[in-house]
Amino acid sequence: MTQELLYDKRDKVGWITFNRPQARNALTFAMYEGLAEICRRVTESREVRALVISGAGDKAFAAGTDIAQFRDFKDGEDGIAYERKMDRILDSIERCPVPTIAAVNGFCTGGGAAIAAVCDFRIASASAQFGFPIARTLGNCLSMPNYARLAALIGPQRVKEMLLLAKLIDAPTAQQVGLVSEMLADQPALLARADALAKTLASHAPITMSITKEALRRLQAKLGDENIDDLVRHTYGSADFREGMDAFLNKRPPKWTGT
């Protein structure tokens, strides 16, 4: 387990912490794989009865995938492989039989927002901001399961506002539209509430909870069955994606051409 991803068991509750505060907890591929491994471990061992996911520091839950992870991308097939990887990671969280709680403080964007969206509960501090600002940063796209999951959570129109306008949603708005169930004043209050909520869930009937989760997962999966590999391949193989990545890494505005 990398030190950039921490896992701590406290009685019947597991705490997962993204631990790259100097980089707003931007996620590396090793961190994604570590997260999936924890979920597999919990599924097999049932060593805890609830999981809390949070970010270290006071700036972010997770500010998406570390852009350096895209440096070696050559064409659209690399994009297909990346989205397959992301779907596999998120599926491992969604299939985890114990309740999952995303305790969101600060920025929760890109891959971080996708992880929060797949959790059973999302609670946030007043400083939380959610979004997928890729239309003004990388110029990439999401996978079909992610589009379907977001549309089910907040509705297609809100997804368009979030994606097309590259608009971040603040905590009060996130609560209003149902993206988060509770908003807390600050990070200490957020973590205290996450602990109390996790302990409540850990005291409930495990079979009832796991069966309910799986039934809803199967229902949700039907919405994401459409294959959009052609769209993903086109996006990640575009000149705009390469331009977006170069602009981001060199801290300059991208010059989009639509090619």
C-alpha positions as CSV (number, residue, x, y, z in Angstrom):
1,M,0.0,0.0,0.0
2,T,1.5,3.3,-1.0
3,Q,1.8,6.1,1.6
4,E,-0.2,8.2,-0.7
5,L,-3.3,6.1,0.2
6,L,-3.9,5.4,3.8
7,Y,-6.2,2.7,5.3
8,D,-7.0,2.6,9.0
9,K,-9.5,0.3,10.8
10,R,-11.3,1.8,13.8
11,D,-13.5,-0.9,15.3
12,K,-16.0,-1.8,12.5
13,V,-15.3,1.2,10.4
14,G,-12.5,1.5,7.7
15,W,-11.1,4.9,6.9
16,I,-9.5,5.5,3.5
17,T,-7.5,8.7,3.1
18,F,-6.1,10.2,-0.1
19,N,-2.7,11.4,1.2
20,R,-1.2,13.8,-1.3
21,P,-2.2,17.2,0.2
22,Q,0.6,19.0,-1.5
23,A,-1.1,18.1,-4.9
24,R,-4.7,18.6,-3.7
25,N,-4.8,14.8,-3.4
26,A,-4.6,14.3,-7.2
27,L,-4.9,10.6,-7.9
28,T,-2.2,8.4,-9.4
29,F,-2.9,5.1,-11.0
30,A,-1.3,3.4,-7.9
31,M,-3.7,5.2,-5.7
32,Y,-6.7,4.1,-7.8
33,E,-5.5,0.5,-7.7
34,G,-4.9,0.7,-4.0
35,L,-8.5,1.9,-3.5
36,A,-9.8,-1.1,-5.5
37,E,-7.6,-3.5,-3.5
38,I,-9.0,-2.2,-0.2
39,C,-12.6,-2.7,-1.5
40,R,-11.7,-6.3,-2.7
41,R,-10.2,-7.0,0.7
42,V,-13.2,-5.7,2.6
43,T,-15.5,-7.7,0.2
44,E,-13.7,-10.9,1.0
45,S,-12.9,-10.5,4.7
46,R,-15.8,-8.4,5.9
47,E,-13.3,-7.0,8.3
48,V,-15.3,-3.7,8.6
49,R,-19.0,-2.9,8.2
50,A,-18.6,0.6,6.7
51,L,-16.0,2.6,4.8
52,V,-15.3,6.3,4.9
53,I,-13.3,8.0,2.2
54,S,-11.7,11.4,2.7
55,G,-8.7,13.5,1.7
56,A,-5.8,14.7,3.7
57,G,-5.2,18.3,4.3
58,D,-7.7,21.1,4.2
59,K,-7.8,21.9,0.4
60,A,-9.3,18.9,-1.3
61,F,-11.0,15.5,-1.2
62,A,-9.3,14.7,-4.5
63,A,-8.6,17.0,-7.4
64,G,-9.0,14.4,-10.2
65,T,-6.4,12.2,-11.8
66,D,-2.8,13.5,-11.7
67,I,-2.3,14.9,-15.2
68,A,1.2,13.4,-15.3
69,Q,-0.6,10.0,-15.7
70,F,-1.6,11.0,-19.2
71,R,1.9,11.9,-20.5
72,D,2.4,8.6,-22.3
73,F,-1.0,8.6,-24.1
74,K,-0.5,8.3,-27.8
75,D,-4.0,7.8,-29.3
76,G,-7.6,7.0,-28.7
77,E,-6.9,3.5,-27.7
78,D,-5.0,4.8,-24.6
79,G,-8.2,6.7,-23.8
80,I,-10.3,3.5,-24.1
81,A,-7.9,1.7,-21.8
82,Y,-8.0,4.6,-19.2
83,E,-11.8,4.7,-19.1
84,R,-11.9,0.9,-18.8
85,K,-9.5,1.2,-15.9
86,M,-11.6,3.9,-14.2
87,D,-14.8,1.9,-14.7
88,R,-13.1,-1.1,-13.1
89,I,-12.0,0.9,-10.1
90,L,-15.4,2.5,-9.6
91,D,-17.1,-0.8,-10.1
92,S,-15.0,-2.2,-7.2
93,I,-16.3,0.5,-4.9
94,E,-19.9,0.2,-6.1
95,R,-19.8,-3.6,-5.6
96,C,-18.3,-3.4,-2.2
97,P,-21.0,-5.0,0.1
98,V,-20.5,-2.5,3.0
99,P,-21.9,1.1,3.0
100,T,-19.4,3.7,1.7
101,I,-19.3,7.3,2.7
102,A,-17.5,10.1,0.9
103,A,-16.6,12.8,3.4
104,V,-15.9,15.7,1.0
105,N,-13.9,18.8,2.1
106,G,-12.6,21.3,-0.5
107,F,-12.2,20.4,-4.2
108,C,-13.8,17.2,-5.4
109,T,-13.2,17.2,-9.1
110,G,-12.7,14.8,-12.0
111,G,-11.8,11.3,-10.8
112,G,-12.3,12.5,-7.2
113,A,-15.9,13.5,-8.1
114,A,-16.4,10.1,-9.8
115,I,-15.3,8.3,-6.7
116,A,-17.7,10.4,-4.5
117,A,-20.5,9.8,-6.9
118,V,-20.2,6.0,-6.7
119,C,-20.3,6.1,-2.9
120,D,-23.5,5.3,-1.1
121,F,-23.5,8.6,0.9
122,R,-21.9,11.9,0.2
123,I,-21.6,14.4,3.0
124,A,-19.7,17.7,2.6
125,S,-18.2,20.6,4.5
126,A,-19.3,24.1,3.5
127,S,-16.0,24.5,1.6
128,A,-16.7,21.6,-0.8
129,Q,-16.8,22.1,-4.5
130,F,-17.8,19.4,-7.0
131,G,-17.3,19.2,-10.7
132,F,-15.8,17.9,-13.9
133,P,-14.2,21.0,-15.5
134,I,-12.7,19.1,-18.4
135,A,-14.2,21.3,-21.1
136,R,-11.8,24.1,-20.0
137,T,-8.9,21.9,-18.9
138,L,-8.0,18.6,-20.7
139,G,-10.8,18.4,-23.3
140,N,-11.4,14.7,-22.6
141,C,-14.7,13.0,-21.7
142,L,-16.3,10.5,-19.2
143,S,-17.3,6.9,-19.7
144,M,-20.9,5.9,-20.3
145,P,-21.4,4.5,-16.8
146,N,-20.1,7.8,-15.3
147,Y,-22.5,9.8,-17.5
148,A,-25.4,7.5,-16.5
149,R,-24.5,7.6,-12.8
150,L,-24.4,11.4,-12.7
151,A,-27.6,11.7,-14.7
152,A,-29.3,9.4,-12.2
153,L,-28.0,11.5,-9.2
154,I,-28.7,15.0,-10.3
155,G,-30.5,14.8,-13.7
156,P,-29.3,15.4,-17.3
157,Q,-29.7,19.2,-17.2
158,R,-27.5,19.5,-14.2
159,V,-24.9,17.2,-15.8
160,K,-24.9,19.5,-18.9
161,E,-24.4,22.5,-16.7
162,M,-21.6,20.9,-14.8
163,L,-19.8,19.4,-17.9
164,L,-20.5,21.9,-20.7
165,L,-20.0,25.0,-18.6
166,A,-17.1,23.4,-16.7
167,K,-19.0,24.7,-13.7
168,L,-18.1,23.7,-10.1
169,I,-21.1,23.1,-7.8
170,D,-20.6,24.5,-4.2
171,A,-21.8,22.7,-1.1
172,P,-25.1,24.4,-0.7
173,T,-26.1,23.8,-4.3
174,A,-24.8,20.2,-4.1
175,Q,-27.2,19.6,-1.1
176,Q,-30.0,21.4,-2.9
177,V,-29.8,19.2,-6.0
178,G,-29.3,16.0,-4.0
179,L,-25.6,15.4,-4.8
180,V,-24.8,15.5,-1.0
181,S,-27.2,14.5,1.8
182,E,-25.7,16.7,4.5
183,M,-23.6,19.9,4.7
184,L,-21.4,20.5,7.8
185,A,-19.8,23.8,8.9
186,D,-16.2,22.8,8.6
187,Q,-13.8,19.8,8.2
188,P,-13.8,18.8,11.9
189,A,-17.6,18.7,12.0
190,L,-17.5,16.8,8.7
191,L,-15.2,14.1,10.0
192,A,-17.1,13.8,13.3
193,R,-20.4,13.4,11.3
194,A,-18.8,10.8,9.0
195,D,-17.7,8.8,12.1
196,A,-21.2,8.9,13.6
197,L,-22.9,8.0,10.3
198,A,-20.4,5.1,9.7
199,K,-21.0,3.8,13.2
200,T,-24.7,3.8,12.7
201,L,-24.4,2.0,9.4
202,A,-22.0,-0.5,11.0
203,S,-24.6,-1.4,13.6
204,H,-27.3,-2.3,11.0
205,A,-28.0,-5.7,9.4
206,P,-25.2,-6.4,7.0
207,I,-27.3,-8.6,4.6
208,T,-30.1,-6.1,4.3
209,M,-27.6,-3.4,3.4
210,S,-25.5,-5.5,1.0
211,I,-28.6,-6.8,-0.8
212,T,-30.1,-3.3,-1.1
213,K,-26.8,-2.0,-2.5
214,E,-26.5,-4.8,-5.1
215,A,-30.2,-4.5,-6.2
216,L,-29.7,-0.8,-6.8
217,R,-26.4,-1.4,-8.6
218,R,-28.0,-3.8,-11.0
219,L,-30.8,-1.3,-11.7
220,Q,-28.2,1.5,-12.3
221,A,-26.0,-0.7,-14.5
222,K,-28.8,-0.9,-17.1
223,L,-28.6,2.8,-17.7
224,G,-24.9,2.6,-18.5
225,D,-25.0,-0.3,-21.0
226,E,-24.7,1.8,-24.2
227,N,-21.3,1.4,-25.8
228,I,-19.6,4.8,-26.5
229,D,-16.1,3.5,-27.3
230,D,-16.2,5.4,-30.6
231,L,-16.8,8.7,-28.8
232,V,-14.1,8.0,-26.2
233,R,-11.6,7.0,-28.9
234,H,-12.3,10.1,-30.9
235,T,-11.9,12.4,-27.8
236,Y,-8.7,10.9,-26.5
237,G,-7.2,10.7,-30.0
238,S,-8.0,14.3,-30.8
239,A,-5.5,17.2,-31.2
240,D,-7.6,19.1,-28.6
241,F,-6.8,16.5,-25.9
242,R,-3.1,16.7,-26.6
243,E,-3.4,20.5,-26.6
244,G,-5.3,20.5,-23.3
245,M,-2.8,18.3,-21.6
246,D,0.2,20.4,-22.8
247,A,-1.6,23.6,-21.8
248,F,-2.4,22.3,-18.3
249,L,1.1,21.0,-17.7
250,N,2.6,24.3,-18.9
251,K,0.1,26.5,-17.1
252,R,-1.2,28.3,-20.1
253,P,-4.7,28.6,-21.6
254,P,-5.5,25.9,-24.1
255,K,-6.2,26.9,-27.8
256,W,-9.1,24.6,-28.9
257,T,-9.5,23.8,-32.6
258,G,-12.2,21.2,-32.5
259,T,-9.9,18.6,-34.2
